[in-house]
Amino acid sequence: MSFFVTSKVWNCDHGYDETMAAFDKSLQKLGLDYLDLYLIHWPSDHYIETWQAMEELQKAGKVKSIGVSNFKEHHLEDLMAHTDVKPVIDQVETHPYFQQKELVKYLHDHDIAHEAWSPMGRGSDGIFEDTVLKAIAAKHHKTVAQVILRWHIQRKTVVIPKSIHQARLKENIDIFDFELTNEDMQKIAELDTGKRIYRDPDDKEFLEKTANTPLPD
Ligand SMILES: NC(=O)c1ccc[n+]([C@@H]2O[C@H](COP(=O)([O-])OP(=O)(O)OC[C@H]3O[C@@H](n4cnc5c(N)ncnc54)[C@H](OP(=O)(O)O)[C@@H]3O)[C@@H](O)[C@H]2O)c1
């Protein structure tokens, strides 16, 4: 079995030296000598210096690929204008009720992979009971979770669904034996409410507060 290990630099560790130290600490805690992917968790202040440290880590072979999370188009434009290496991926909140259509188009146009966090919206707002999703699921003899994950895959999105249940882990990977039709995809496209379940990456108060809050060890 092979693993693909991703970690992220947290908001209070932004800056060149801080990022180097945070990376070493993560490697040590994981007991690894390199990571597959390292991301900037949120676009807090000093993300340019953070990225420059990540470029060095990649050059040194300590991380295979570097990317970002919760970056909007304007953050990406700023980052790419001031640094050398383009992010390989942007991990952002995305689910049928918050589809990020414009950002997804921007990412595809710039050859940056789109990764969905909370790909099933954490099950909130009754998403697993949604009548449109339930009807599509029944038609394909699949579950609503499988339909949502398949929708992401057909949008060329990288998905990281979370479950603590073995049966659900199996269910969530069993999505490669069916295909949503264009009509299914269109119906799901219409479910977008534009409403996030978590913070907006431009929420300065959140960014400032978390930049002063270390994660627990
Ligand atoms: N970059 C960021 O800022 C950021 C922010 C938030 C989350 N994330 C990451 O995104 C990943 C997933 O996000 P998430 O946990 O927030 O949301 P999610 O994967 O959309 O939803 C997880 C919820 O759905 C339930 N679930 C999973 N599979 C199911 C199934 N087949 N049927 C019914 N319910 C199911 C889980 O319950 P059980 O566990 O009880 O099965 C859990 O309550 C995590 O790795 C997380 O670390 C990243």
The ligand as an SDF file (V2000), in Angstrom:
LIG
                    3D

 48 52  0  0  0  0  0  0  0  0999 V2000
   -8.1960   23.2340    4.0200 N   0  0  0  0  0  0  0  0  0  0  0  0
   -9.1140   23.5290    4.9020 C   0  0  0  0  0  0  0  0  0  0  0  0
   -9.2100   24.6750    5.3610 O   0  0  0  0  0  0  0  0  0  0  0  0
  -10.0770   22.4840    5.3700 C   0  0  0  0  0  0  0  0  0  0  0  0
  -11.2130   22.8630    6.0880 C   0  0  0  0  0  0  0  0  0  0  0  0
  -12.1130   21.8830    6.4950 C   0  0  0  0  0  0  0  0  0  0  0  0
  -11.8860   20.5450    6.1700 C   0  0  0  0  0  0  0  0  0  0  0  0
  -10.7590   20.2130    5.4860 N   0  0  0  0  0  0  0  0  0  0  0  0
  -10.4890   18.7890    5.1750 C   0  0  0  0  0  0  0  0  0  0  0  0
  -11.4980   18.2710    4.2970 O   0  0  0  0  0  0  0  0  0  0  0  0
  -11.6710   16.8690    4.5540 C   0  0  0  0  0  0  0  0  0  0  0  0
  -13.1270   16.5060    4.6010 C   0  0  0  0  0  0  0  0  0  0  0  0
  -13.8890   17.5400    5.1070 O   0  0  0  0  0  0  0  0  0  0  0  0
  -15.0110   17.4380    6.2430 P   0  0  0  0  0  0  0  0  0  0  0  0
  -14.7590   16.3420    7.1830 O   0  0  0  0  0  0  0  0  0  0  0  0
  -15.1340   18.8080    6.7920 O   0  0  0  0  0  0  0  0  0  0  0  0
  -16.3520   17.2000    5.3870 O   0  0  0  0  0  0  0  0  0  0  0  0
  -16.9640   16.0340    4.4600 P   0  0  0  0  0  0  0  0  0  0  0  0
  -15.9390   15.0400    4.0630 O   0  0  0  0  0  0  0  0  0  0  0  0
  -17.7600   16.7500    3.4310 O   0  0  0  0  0  0  0  0  0  0  0  0
  -18.0380   15.3710    5.4340 O   0  0  0  0  0  0  0  0  0  0  0  0
  -17.6880   14.5710    6.5100 C   0  0  0  0  0  0  0  0  0  0  0  0
  -18.9830   14.1840    7.2230 C   0  0  0  0  0  0  0  0  0  0  0  0
  -19.7700   13.3330    6.3900 O   0  0  0  0  0  0  0  0  0  0  0  0
  -19.9720   12.0870    7.0340 C   0  0  0  0  0  0  0  0  0  0  0  0
  -19.8700   11.0440    6.0070 N   0  0  0  0  0  0  0  0  0  0  0  0
  -18.7420   10.6270    5.3750 C   0  0  0  0  0  0  0  0  0  0  0  0
  -19.0370    9.6890    4.4520 N   0  0  0  0  0  0  0  0  0  0  0  0
  -20.3810    9.5150    4.4990 C   0  0  0  0  0  0  0  0  0  0  0  0
  -21.2830    8.6740    3.8000 C   0  0  0  0  0  0  0  0  0  0  0  0
  -20.8690    7.8410    2.8390 N   0  0  0  0  0  0  0  0  0  0  0  0
  -22.6140    8.7400    4.1230 N   0  0  0  0  0  0  0  0  0  0  0  0
  -23.0410    9.5840    5.0820 C   0  0  0  0  0  0  0  0  0  0  0  0
  -22.2420   10.4070    5.7780 N   0  0  0  0  0  0  0  0  0  0  0  0
  -20.9120   10.3710    5.4900 C   0  0  0  0  0  0  0  0  0  0  0  0
  -18.8990   11.9830    8.0940 C   0  0  0  0  0  0  0  0  0  0  0  0
  -19.3730   11.2480    9.1910 O   0  0  0  0  0  0  0  0  0  0  0  0
  -18.5680    9.9420    9.7870 P   0  0  0  0  0  0  0  0  0  0  0  0
  -17.1410   10.3640    9.9690 O   0  0  0  0  0  0  0  0  0  0  0  0
  -19.2960    9.6780   11.0590 O   0  0  0  0  0  0  0  0  0  0  0  0
  -18.7270    8.8660    8.7540 O   0  0  0  0  0  0  0  0  0  0  0  0
  -18.7120   13.4480    8.5020 C   0  0  0  0  0  0  0  0  0  0  0  0
  -19.7140   13.8350    9.4230 O   0  0  0  0  0  0  0  0  0  0  0  0
  -10.9280   16.5730    5.8470 C   0  0  0  0  0  0  0  0  0  0  0  0
   -9.7410   15.8930    5.4860 O   0  0  0  0  0  0  0  0  0  0  0  0
  -10.5710   17.9330    6.4090 C   0  0  0  0  0  0  0  0  0  0  0  0
   -9.3580   17.9570    7.1020 O   0  0  0  0  0  0  0  0  0  0  0  0
   -9.8640   21.1490    5.0630 C   0  0  0  0  0  0  0  0  0  0  0  0
  1  2  1  0
  2  3  2  0
  2  4  1  0
  4  5  1  0
  4 48  2  0
  5  6  2  0
  6  7  1  0
  7  8  2  0
  8  9  1  0
  8 48  1  0
  9 10  1  0
  9 46  1  0
 10 11  1  0
 11 12  1  0
 11 44  1  0
 12 13  1  0
 13 14  1  0
 14 15  2  0
 14 16  1  0
 14 17  1  0
 17 18  1  0
 18 19  2  0
 18 20  1  0
 18 21  1  0
 21 22  1  0
 22 23  1  0
 23 24  1  0
 23 42  1  0
 24 25  1  0
 25 26  1  0
 25 36  1  0
 26 27  1  0
 26 35  1  0
 27 28  2  0
 28 29  1  0
 29 30  1  0
 29 35  2  0
 30 31  1  0
 30 32  2  0
 32 33  1  0
 33 34  2  0
 34 35  1  0
 36 37  1  0
 36 42  1  0
 37 38  1  0
 38 39  2  0
 38 40  1  0
 38 41  1  0
 42 43  1  0
 44 45  1  0
 44 46  1  0
 46 47  1  0
M  CHG  2   8   1  16  -1
M  END
$$$$
